[in-house]
């Protein structure tokens, strides 16, 4: 009986071992099949990505702003732009456009962002993206012209801004706040153009991003030439933009406005002729190059644009404009009743 029991146990062990080995073989086969499937998917994604890169019509701009890795399989935002603008993000690449975004403002309410945008000014050729755009145009012997925001708004109306948010509530877009740069060939044909636009969205606070769209290709150029009259170009033309003639181009790009803007004011007027004007609470206050009316508070690597508040009583036109915009935000449901009342009192100086 004892020997029979031992025989049964041995037989069971052999059966279990055989089953385990069979299962292990099946598991290995399944693992290999899954790995092969993943490799196949990755291969198809890689091939699709390479075809998308190959379809881009302006390879010089592509390599300047979104260069390939050494093996040519991946692309990232150019390192010099990432260094100068740490919050920059890649948004979209099409055969005829490149879109990047950059975190610009942060506040507690949409009204605060709207207030910032109502007096927003920005020299689009002075940041790392603008400088690189100018350098590429100069390298290939072309001319870049700087036009007023009015023309920038018209152009943005013709093209998709590739905003990240399109359907969620509580977003506000601005497409006519920035100058537009247009690159012309030696024969006067449009080669490319760079516009800026903005989107603010409500989440944990309100974040506002500046979008840079660089458009190129014959079809995009044709849109501008067909839809915008010569007199509009002439009336909105400011100057030829070059790196060598741009005083701010020699300044460090570390003074580009960055994220973390708070609703801050200065207790007393400061002398805008000084490069460093005080150190409240251990935070250095620097004047942004080319913008003596805009101050930038720096703390570590973060910067927050701080503007001297313009007395509402001293500028009735500006006050009326801000009140109208505030009413539109409340009507659209972006502002609560309390936010509306608070911002209205601030604008009126109460």
C-alpha positions in Angstrom: 0.0 0.0 0.0 2.8 2.3 0.9 4.6 1.6 -2.4 1.3 2.2 -4.3 0.9 5.5 -2.6 4.4 6.5 -3.5 3.7 5.5 -7.1 0.5 7.7 -7.2 2.4 10.7 -5.8 5.2 10.2 -8.4 2.7 9.9 -11.2 1.0 13.1 -10.0 4.3 15.0 -9.9 5.2 13.9 -13.4 1.8 14.9 -14.6 2.1 18.3 -12.9 5.5 18.8 -14.3 4.4 17.9 -17.8 1.4 20.3 -17.5 3.7 23.1 -16.1 6.1 22.6 -18.9 3.3 22.7 -21.5 1.9 25.9 -19.9 5.3 27.5 -19.8 5.7 26.7 -23.5 2.2 28.2 -24.2 3.0 31.3 -22.1 6.3 31.8 -23.9 4.5 31.5 -27.3 1.9 34.0 -26.2 4.6 36.4 -24.9 6.5 36.1 -28.2 3.3 36.7 -30.2 2.4 39.8 -28.1 6.0 41.1 -28.4 5.9 40.6 -32.2 2.5 42.4 -32.4 3.9 45.3 -30.4 7.0 45.5 -32.5 4.7 45.4 -35.6 2.6 48.3 -34.3 5.7 50.3 -33.3 7.1 49.7 -36.8 4.0 50.9 -38.5 3.9 54.0 -36.2 7.5 54.7 -37.0 6.9 54.3 -40.7 3.9 56.6 -40.5 5.9 59.2 -38.5 8.8 59.1 -41.0 6.3 59.6 -43.9 4.9 62.6 -42.0 8.3 64.1 -41.6 9.1 63.4 -45.3 5.9 65.2 -46.3 6.9 68.4 -44.6 7.4 71.0 -47.3 10.1 73.2 -45.6 12.8 70.9 -44.3 15.0 73.8 -43.1 12.3 75.1 -40.8 11.5 71.5 -39.7 15.1 70.8 -38.7 15.5 74.3 -37.1 12.5 74.0 -34.8 11.8 70.2 -34.5 15.1 68.4 -35.4 15.6 64.7 -35.8 17.5 62.4 -33.4 20.8 60.9 -34.6 19.1 57.8 -35.9 16.4 60.0 -37.6 13.5 58.1 -36.0 12.4 60.7 -33.4 12.1 64.5 -33.2 12.1 66.9 -30.3 11.9 70.7 -30.0 15.3 72.3 -30.7 17.4 72.3 -27.5 18.2 76.1 -27.7 14.5 76.9 -27.7 13.8 74.5 -24.8 16.6 76.0 -22.8 15.4 79.6 -23.3 11.8 78.8 -23.0 11.4 75.9 -20.5 7.7 75.6 -20.7 7.6 75.3 -24.5 5.6 72.3 -25.8 5.3 70.7 -29.2 1.6 70.8 -30.4 1.3 69.7 -34.0 3.2 69.1 -37.3 1.5 69.1 -40.7 3.0 69.1 -44.2 2.7 72.9 -44.2 2.9 74.1 -40.6 4.7 73.7 -37.2 2.9 74.6 -34.0 4.5 75.1 -30.6 2.9 76.5 -27.4 4.4 78.4 -24.5 3.0 78.9 -21.0 2.7 82.6 -20.5 0.3 83.6 -17.7 -1.3 82.0 -14.7 -4.0 83.6 -12.5 -6.9 82.7 -10.2 -9.7 84.0 -12.5 -10.3 84.3 -16.2 -11.0 88.0 -15.6 -7.4 88.4 -14.4 -6.1 86.8 -17.6 -8.4 88.9 -19.7 -7.2 92.0 -17.9 -3.6 91.0 -18.7 -4.5 90.4 -22.4 -6.3 93.8 -22.6 -2.9 95.5 -22.2 -0.7 92.8 -23.6 2.2 93.7 -25.8 4.9 91.4 -27.1 7.9 91.7 -29.5 7.5 88.5 -31.4 10.9 88.7 -33.0 12.7 88.9 -29.6 12.2 85.5 -28.1 14.1 82.4 -28.9 11.5 81.2 -31.5 11.4 84.6 -33.2 15.2 84.9 -33.3 15.6 81.4 -34.8 12.9 82.2 -37.4 14.9 85.4 -38.4 18.1 83.5 -38.5 16.8 80.8 -40.9 15.4 83.5 -43.2 18.7 85.4 -43.2 20.6 82.2 -43.8 18.7 81.5 -47.0 19.0 85.1 -48.2 15.4 86.0 -47.6 13.8 89.1 -46.0 11.4 89.1 -43.0 8.9 91.9 -42.6 7.1 92.8 -39.3 3.4 93.7 -39.5 0.9 95.0 -37.0 -1.3 92.6 -34.9 -4.3 93.6 -37.1 -2.8 91.7 -40.0 -1.9 88.9 -37.7 -5.5 88.5 -36.6 -6.7 88.5 -40.3 -4.2 85.7 -41.1 -5.1 83.7 -38.1 -8.7 83.8 -39.1 -7.7 81.9 -42.3 -5.8 79.1 -40.6 -6.3 76.5 -37.9 -4.6 77.6 -34.7 -4.3 74.0 -33.5 -5.5 75.0 -30.0 -5.2 72.1 -27.6 -8.8 72.7 -26.2 -11.7 73.0 -28.6 -14.8 71.6 -26.9 -14.4 72.1 -23.1 -16.2 75.0 -21.4 -14.5 78.0 -19.9 -11.8 78.7 -22.6 -11.1 82.0 -24.2 -9.0 82.5 -27.3 -7.2 85.6 -28.6 -5.9 85.6 -32.2 -5.2 89.3 -32.9 -2.8 90.4 -30.1 0.6 89.8 -31.8 2.6 91.0 -34.7 3.1 88.7 -37.7 6.4 88.0 -39.4 6.4 87.2 -43.1 9.4 85.8 -44.9 9.8 86.9 -48.6 12.2 85.5 -51.2 14.4 87.8 -53.2 11.7 87.9 -55.9 9.1 89.1 -53.5 7.2 85.8 -53.1 5.9 84.7 -49.7 8.0 81.8 -48.4 6.6 81.4 -44.8 4.9 83.4 -42.1 4.8 83.2 -38.3 1.8 84.2 -36.2 1.0 84.0 -32.5 -2.3 83.4 -30.8 -3.4 82.7 -27.2 -5.8 80.3 -25.3 -6.7 80.5 -21.7 -8.4 77.6 -20.0 -9.8 77.0 -16.5 -8.6 74.1 -14.4 -6.6 74.5 -11.2 -6.6 78.2 -11.6 -6.5 79.7 -15.1 -3.6 79.0 -17.5 -2.9 81.0 -20.6 -0.6 79.7 -23.4 0.8 81.5 -26.3 0.8 79.5 -29.5 3.3 79.9 -32.3 2.2 78.8 -35.8 4.8 78.7 -38.5 3.2 78.3 -41.9 5.0 77.5 -45.2 4.4 76.1 -48.6 3.0 77.4 -51.8 -0.6 76.7 -50.9 -0.4 78.7 -47.7 1.3 81.6 -49.4 -1.4 81.6 -52.1 -4.1 82.0 -49.4 -2.4 85.3 -48.2 -1.8 86.6 -51.7 -5.4 85.9 -52.8 -7.3 87.0 -49.7 -5.3 90.0 -48.5 -5.0 93.1 -50.7 -1.7 94.9 -51.2 -3.0 98.0 -49.5 -3.6 95.9 -46.3 0.0 94.7 -46.3 1.2 98.3 -46.9 -1.0 99.9 -44.2 0.1 97.3 -41.6 3.8 97.2 -42.5 6.1 98.3 -39.6 9.7 97.4 -40.6 12.1 94.9 -41.9 13.0 92.6 -39.1 16.6 91.5 -38.8 18.8 90.0 -36.0 21.5 92.6 -36.6 19.2 95.6 -36.3 17.3 94.3 -33.3 18.7 95.8 -30.1 17.0 93.2 -27.9 18.5 90.3 -29.8 21.8 90.7 -27.9 20.0 90.3 -24.5 19.8 87.0 -22.8 16.7 85.0 -23.7 16.2 84.2 -20.1 14.1 87.3 -19.8 11.3 85.9 -21.8 8.0 86.1 -19.9 7.3 82.7 -18.3 4.6 81.0 -16.3 3.3 81.6 -12.8 2.0 85.1 -13.2 0.2 86.3 -10.1 -2.1 89.3 -9.7 0.8 91.4 -8.4 1.2 95.2 -8.2 4.1 97.4 -7.2 3.6 99.4 -4.0 5.4 102.5 -5.4 6.4 103.6 -8.9 9.9 102.5 -10.0 12.5 104.1 -12.2 12.3 102.2 -15.5 15.7 103.4 -16.6 17.4 101.1 -14.1 18.1 97.5 -15.1 17.6 96.2 -11.5 15.1 98.1 -9.4 14.7 96.6 -6.0 14.4 93.3 -4.3 11.1 92.9 -2.5 10.8 89.6 -0.5 14.0 88.3 -1.9 12.7 88.3 -5.5 14.7 90.2 -8.1 12.8 92.6 -10.3 14.2 93.0 -13.8 13.1 95.1 -16.7 12.2 93.1 -19.7 14.4 94.1 -22.7 12.6 96.5 -25.0 9.6 96.9 -22.7 10.4 99.4 -20.0 6.8 99.4 -18.8 6.8 95.7 -18.1 8.6 94.3 -15.2 9.6 90.6 -14.7 9.9 89.1 -11.2 12.4 86.3 -11.2 12.8 83.7 -8.5 15.0 80.8 -9.4 14.2 79.9 -13.0 10.6 81.1 -12.9 9.6 84.5 -14.1 6.3 86.4 -13.6 5.5 89.5 -15.6 4.4 92.3 -13.2 2.9 95.4 -14.8 2.5 98.7 -13.1 -1.3 99.2 -12.8 -2.6 101.9 -14.9 -5.0 104.1 -12.9 -8.4 103.4 -14.3 -9.6 107.0 -13.5 -6.8 108.4 -15.7 -7.7 106.4 -18.8 -11.4 106.4 -19.4 -11.1 104.8 -22.8 -9.2 101.9 -21.4 -11.6 101.6 -18.5 -14.6 101.4 -20.8 -12.9 98.8 -23.0 -12.1 96.7 -20.0 -15.7 97.0 -18.7 -17.1 96.0 -22.1 -14.8 92.9 -22.2 -15.7 92.1 -18.6 -19.4 92.1 -19.5 -18.8 89.8 -22.4 -17.0 87.3 -20.2 -19.9 87.3 -17.7 -22.5 87.0 -20.4 -20.6 84.0 -21.9 -20.6 82.3 -18.5 -16.8 82.5 -18.0 -17.2 84.7 -14.9 -19.3 84.2 -11.9 -21.4 87.1 -10.5 -18.8 87.5 -7.6 -15.9 87.5 -10.0 -17.6 90.1 -12.2 -18.3 92.4 -9.3 -14.8 92.1 -7.9 -13.2 92.9 -11.3 -15.6 95.7 -12.0 -14.7 97.4 -8.7 -11.0 97.0 -9.4 -11.4 98.5 -12.9 -13.4 101.4 -11.5 -10.9 101.9 -8.7 -13.3 101.3 -5.8 
